[in-house]
Amino acid sequence: MTRPSKPALTRRTVLGGTAAAGAGAALASGSAAAADSSGRRRPLDQAAIDAVAARLDSDLIALRRDLHQHPETTGQEFRTAAEVADRLRAAGLAVTTRVGGNGVVAVLKGARPGRTVAYRADMDAVPPEGIVTGGTEAAHVCGHDIHTTVGVGVAQVLARLRHRLSGRVVFFFQPGEEALVGARAMIDAGVLERTRPEEIHALHCGPFPVGQFAVTPGSGLPGQDRAVITLTGPDTTESARRLAAEIGGLATVAPPQTPADLERMVAAVQTPDGPLARFVVARARAKEADAEGRAEVQVSYRCWPEERYVEVREEIRRLAKPYAGALVSFPADPFPAMVCPQKEAHALARHLRRVLGPGGVTVLHAAFPFNGEDFALFLDRLPGTYTFLGVRAPGAGITSSYPHYGDFDPDERAIGVGVRAMSGWLAARARA
């Protein structure tokens, strides 16, 4: 735990400060006075960050609720992007909009020399077909409204403390994550070349207790590969159905059907050398033969580690070979897995343990099998971290904190946790 002589972010501080405005105000006034009395030349520390962040809690919660009420899917993030840009300009950042579509890039320059680090937050909502329990309209059931709010909060906190901030912090507010197109669009627009960050960091809501982070050294999230198999000859519809079933049998893990299944999966990703250390998730769908007697099997699969793509492709070819006239094609290279560097993740874990205490951090040893993330494209180019922000309220069911479920209802106190922790982490990395 953090020593009393060195005030810092604790679970009591971040949770109590958000829940009780009076306590947050007292913390802010006391810490701010201490920071002012010690002079402006002292490097930026967590106590100063906590003091400023405490004053933003209620406004950030209001921002998240506003974004939540106005979900915008991939390519439609106009209102969200405008709200983000307005707030960042008001905080004094240099802002560029319409980057790779509706992306927003903001640069904060500290008063001291240092490094350039980047922070990414995704903005789009989940379309109806992406909601596990079924939905009729777009909704923020993946937590991107929280990711955006945390990003805005971090920018506001560090902007108010720029006289003590080293280096530069670049903020990427990314569109199109749900469709896995936004990161590519921003990168193709030259965002990395123009801002030249040395590393990049991101948070994502996760089914862990509010006040806790899950770091991902050497793990991450799987990519995705697709195949199309065309069959010709007699009884192609029945052959396609049989082949689809055989390819589906490559799966080593099935989608969770119950809350208990989800609980087991969350436990498994925290288990070293556990049941999800290696996996294949496969889905194959047979289409009926057309008028010319051709039938298709459409395949989508994920695997871990990503080197297994070669192995799985060979298995698909092997299964298709006995079928007369089978033509197997892989239309594109697999979408890459997001593999998080160990060095940076362990450094973040050490930072968070100093700030939150040992109970504030858990380590993931495996990837969640059913989710992908285009932050992979940033990590292919830069070192960095991708960390799960716990949003599960005490006593709440697992689906309330597991993204893409219709009853996703994150604990809003996680916003303050994320802002305080990421502000301190980015300040430290820019100073390194």
N, C-alpha and C positions, 0 to 999 in steps of 0.2 A: 504494500500500500504506500501511497505518497506520504512523505513525512510531514507532520503538521507545520513545520517551519517553512514549508514551500507550498503555498496554496496552489491547488491545481484542480483540474476537472475530476470529479468523482461521480459515481452513480447517484449518490444522494444529491449532489449539486445539480447535475443535469436533469434529473427527474423532478426534484423538488422545485427547481427554478422555473420549470415550465408549468408545473401544476399550480404553483402559488406565486402570483405576481408580486406580492409583498416581499417574499423571501428573495426573489430575483432582483428586485429594486435595491434591497439592502446590500446584496452581494455586489451589485454594480457600483453603488456609490462608494462602498468601502474600498473595493479594489481600484477604482478609478482614482480615488484620492491618493492611495499608496503609489500608484503609477506616476501621478503628476508630481508628488513630492520627491520621488527618486530621480527625476530628470528625464528628458526626452532622449538621451543618448543611449540608454540601456537597450540591449537587443530585445526584440519582441518575445514575450514569454506567455505561458498559458494563463497566468492570473489576469493579465491585461485583456487577453482574448475572452476569457470568461466574463469579465466585467462588461465589455461591449456587447457580447452575444446575449447576455441576460436582458438587455434593453430591447432586443429585437424579437424575442420569443413570440409575443402575442401578434405582432404584425406578420411574422412568417407563417404562423398558423392560419391567419386570415388569408394570406396569399395562397397557401395550399388549398384551402377550402374553395377559393374562387377558381383556381385551375381545375379542381376536381369537378366543379359544376359545369365546366366548359371543355369537355374532352375533345381533342382534335386528333384524328388519325394521321397516318403517314401521308405527307404531302399537303396536309390541311392545317398545319400548326401556326397559322397566321396570328391569331389572337395571342396565343401563348408566347410566341416569339416577340411580338410587340410589347407585351407586358414585361418580359425579361429585359429587353433592350432599354425600355424606359427606366426601369429601376437601376440598371447598371450605369446608364448615363447620369442619372441623378446622384449616384455614388461617386461619380468622377472618373469612371473607367473610359478608355477609348474603345468605342463599340463599332463593330461592322455587322451589318445584317445581310440577309439573303445569301449566305455562304452555303453552297451546295444545296440550294433549295431554301428552306426556312431556317437554316442554321444561323446562330448568333455567336460571334467571337468577341470577347472583351479582354483587354489587356490592362493589368494593374502594375504600375511601376513603383517599386519601393524606393525609399530615400537612400538606401545603402546598397553598395555593390553586392552582387550575388549571382545565383544561377537562375535560369528560366525553367519553371515547372508548369505543367498544364493540368487542368481539372476538367473532366467531361461529365455532363449531365444530359440525359436523354429526355425528350419532351413529349413524344407522341403517346396517344392512348391506344388501348386494345380494341380492334374491330370486333363486332359481334361474334364472328366465327372463331375468334381466338379465346373466348371465355369458356373455361372448362365445363361449367355447369349450364351452359347455354345462355345466350344473351340476345336481345333484340336491338340493341343500339350500342354504340361505342361507349367505353367507360375506362376510367383510370383504375383498372384492377391489377396493374403490374407495378404500381408505385412510382411511375415517372413524374407524377405531380409532386411527390415527395422529393425525388431526385432533383428536379428543377428548383424546388424551394430551398433545399439544402445548398445547392450551387449558388443561388442568389444570396443566401444568408452568409456563406463563406466570403463571397465577394464584398458584401457590405461591411462585414467585420474587418477584413483586412484593409479595405479602403479607409476606414476610420483610423486605422493604425499604421498607415503607410509611412509615417515619419519614423517608425521603428522597424519597418519591413525591409528585408534584404531582397535583392534580385527582382524578378518579375514573375507574376502569376498570370497565366493565360487561361481563360475560361472558354470551353467549347460547349455550347448548348446545342445539342445535336437533334435533328429531326430523324424520322424514318427508322428507328431502331427495330420496331416490331416487324418491319418488312425486310430487315437486314440490308438496307440501302443507304442509310444516312451517313454512316462512317465513311463508306467508299466515296460518296458524293463530296463530303467535306475534304477528304484527303485529295481527291482529284481536283478540287478547286484550289489546291495549293496551300491549305491552311498550315501545314507543318513547315513548309519552306518559308512562309512569311513570318511565322512567329518563332520558329526554331526552339521549341522546348527540348530539354534534355531528358525529361521523363514525363509520364502522364499517369493520372490516378482517377479512380471512379468508385462510386458506391452503388449498390443495388439493394433494395428492400429484400429481407430474407426472414424465414420462419424461426427466428431466434429471439430470446427475451429482449424487450426494449431495454436499452442500456448496455447491450452486448454487441460486439462485432465478431464476424467470422472471417478470418484471413485465409488466403488461398495459395500458399507456397507450393509451386509445382502442379497445382490443380487448376481448375477454372470451369469451363463449360465446353461441351462437345460441339463440333461443327456439324455439317450435314452433307450428305451425298445423295444423288438421285440417279436412277437408271430407268430406261424404257426397254422392254423386251417385246418384240413383235413376233407373233406366231402365225404361221400359215398352214394350210392343209386341212384335213377333215377334223371335225369336232374341236375347232379352235377355242370356242367359248369355254367348254369343259376343261380343255387343256390349260387355258389361261387361269382358270380358277384353281386347278390343282397345283400349278407352278406357283401361284401367289401364296398358297398355303405353305408350300415347301420353303419359300423364301422367308415368309413370316416366322418360320421355325428357327431361323438363325438368331432370333432375339434371345438374349440371356436374361432380360428383365422386362417385366410387363408394366404397363402404365398403372399407377395406383388407382384403386377403385374405392377405397374407404379412407376416412381420416386415420385409421390405424396403419394403413399402408404408408401414408405420408409420414407419420411419426417414425416408422421403421426406416424410411428412406433418409430422413433428416439425421437419424442416429447413425446410419450406415456411412454417410459422407464424412462423419467425424471419427470414423474408425480406421486406424492404420491397417493397411492390407486387408480391408474388409471386403464385403460382397460386391462393392461397386468400384474396386480398384481396376477391373477390366469389365467392359460390358459392350453389348450390341443392342440397340433398339431398332427394330425393323418393322416397316409397314409396307405391305404390298397389296395393290388393288387391281383386280381383273376387270377389264372392260369387255363387253360383249362384242362378238365378231361383227364387222361391218358388212356391207352388201357384197364385197369382194372376198369375204371369208377371212379377213385379217383381224386378229384380236391382239390386244395389248395388255401387258402387266406393267403398271406404274409402281416404282419402288422408291421409297424414301427411308433413309436410315441414318443413325448416329452411332458412333463407336468411341471407345476410349481404351487406350490412348489413340491419338489420331493416326499413328503409324499403321493401325489395323485397317485403314481404308484399302490398302493393297490386298490384304488377306480377304476382306469381305467381298471386294470386287471379284476376286478369283472364285470365291464360293458361289456367287451369283451366276457367274459364267458356267461353273461346273453343274449347277442345278438346272440351268437352261439347256445345256448341251444335248441331253437325250430327246428333247422335243424337236420333232421334224420342222425344219425351216426356221428355227428360233434365231432371231437377230438381236443381240444385246448391244445397247449403246448407253454410254454415259455422257449426257449432253454437255457437261462442263466439269471442270475440276471441282473437287469437294470444297464447300465453304469451310474455311479453316476453323479449327478448334481454337478457343481462347485458352492459352496456356500461360499462367502467371509466373513471372520469375520468382525464384525462391529468395534471392538476396533481398529484394525490396520488400517482399511480403514479411519476411522475418524481421526486417528493420521496423516496419509498421507495427508488427505485433509487440516488439519491445517498447516502441513509443506509446502504444495504447495501454500497455500494462503499467507503465509509469504514470499515465494520466488517470486511468480508470481503476487500477488494481488488477490482480490476477484474474478475478472473475469476470472482467469486462471483455475478455478475448477468448474465443475458441478457434481451433485450427481445423480446416477442412482438408481431409486427406484424399478425397475423391470428388468427382464432378457430379452434379445433378444430371441425370441421364436425359431428361426430356426438354431441356432448355438450351437455346443457343444465344449468342451475343455478338453483335458486330464490333464491339470494342476490341475483339480479336484483331481487327485490322490495324488498330492503333498499336497494340502490343506487339504486332509483327514488326513494327518500325522503331518502337521506343521501349525501354524498360519502364516498369511502373507497377501499379497495384490495382486490383479489382477486389473489393471487399464487401461483404454482406452486412448491411445495417439491420440489426434486430428491430422488428416492429411488432412483435407479438406481445399483446397486453397480458398482464397477469390473469390467469384463469381462462383466457380466451381459447377457443378451439383452433386447431392447426390451420384450417382453411381460411381463417380470418387474417392470416399473415403469410399465406403461400400465394405467390403471384399467379394471376390468371383465373383464380376461382371467383365465382360470382359474389361471394360474401366477403371478399377481401376487404378488411377494415383495419388498417394499421393504426397503432397507437401513435398519436401525433406528437407525443413527447420525444419520439425518435428524431424529430426535426432538430430540436435543440442539441441532442446528443451528437448528431452528424455534423452540425455547424461547428460546435466547439472542437470536436476531435479533428475534423478535416482542416479547420483553420490553423490549428496548432501544427498539424502534420505538414501542410503545405509551407507554412512559414519556416519550419525547421528544414525542409528539403531545399527551399530556395536559399537558405543561409549556408548550407553544407558546402 
